Amino acid sequence: EFLIPAMKDLGLDGEAVAACAADPATETVVQAQMEEIVRTNFYGTPTVFINGTDIVGPKPYRVYAILLKGLFYWLF
């Protein structure tokens, strides 16, 4: 009851969003995406893989640099 008026305030078509959310096809797509998340262990964005290590979420430059350069990062 709150969401449709809030979406209208943002200039969105609240009824269309509600209809999409209620559509069984949407549930099928969401379920398939959840199964893929579980299978691949992707659980956040951005997810970056460096040398077999997964980094989830934004990180400072030094985190990426250490994974790319190893502890030599501290020498430069």
C-alpha positions in Angstrom: 0.0 0.0 0.0 2.9 2.3 0.6 5.1 1.3 -2.3 2.8 2.1 -5.3 2.2 5.8 -4.1 6.0 6.1 -3.4 6.8 4.9 -6.9 4.3 7.3 -8.4 6.0 10.1 -6.5 9.3 9.1 -8.2 7.6 9.1 -11.6 7.4 5.4 -11.9 4.4 3.3 -12.9 3.7 1.6 -9.6 0.9 -0.6 -11.0 3.2 -2.0 -13.7 5.9 -2.7 -11.1 3.4 -4.5 -8.9 2.1 -6.5 -11.8 5.6 -7.5 -12.8 6.4 -8.6 -9.2 3.2 -10.6 -9.0 3.8 -12.4 -12.4 4.8 -16.1 -12.0 7.3 -15.6 -14.8 9.2 -13.1 -12.6 9.3 -15.6 -9.8 10.8 -18.2 -12.2 13.5 -15.8 -13.4 14.4 -14.7 -9.8 14.6 -18.3 -8.6 16.9 -19.2 -11.5 19.1 -16.2 -10.7 19.2 -17.3 -7.0 20.2 -20.8 -8.0 23.0 -19.4 -10.1 24.2 -17.2 -7.2 24.3 -20.2 -4.9 26.1 -22.3 -7.6 28.7 -19.7 -8.4 29.0 -18.2 -4.9 28.5 -14.7 -6.3 26.8 -12.8 -3.5 27.6 -9.2 -4.1 28.6 -6.6 -6.6 31.1 -5.8 -7.7 32.8 -9.2 -7.5 36.3 -9.3 -8.8 38.5 -12.4 -9.2 42.3 -11.9 -8.9 44.5 -15.0 -9.0 41.7 -17.2 -7.8 40.6 -14.9 -4.9 37.2 -13.4 -5.0 36.9 -9.8 -3.8 33.3 -8.7 -3.0 32.3 -5.1 -2.8 34.3 -2.0 -3.4 37.8 -2.1 -1.9 40.6 0.4 -1.6 43.3 0.4 -4.3 45.8 -1.3 -1.9 43.7 -4.4 -1.7 43.8 -5.0 -5.4 47.5 -4.0 -5.6 48.5 -6.5 -3.0 46.7 -9.3 -4.8 48.2 -8.3 -8.1 51.8 -7.5 -6.9 51.9 -9.5 -3.7 53.8 -8.1 -0.8 56.1 -6.3 -3.2 53.3 -3.7 -3.2 54.8 -2.3 0.0 58.2 -1.8 -1.6 57.0 0.6 -4.3 
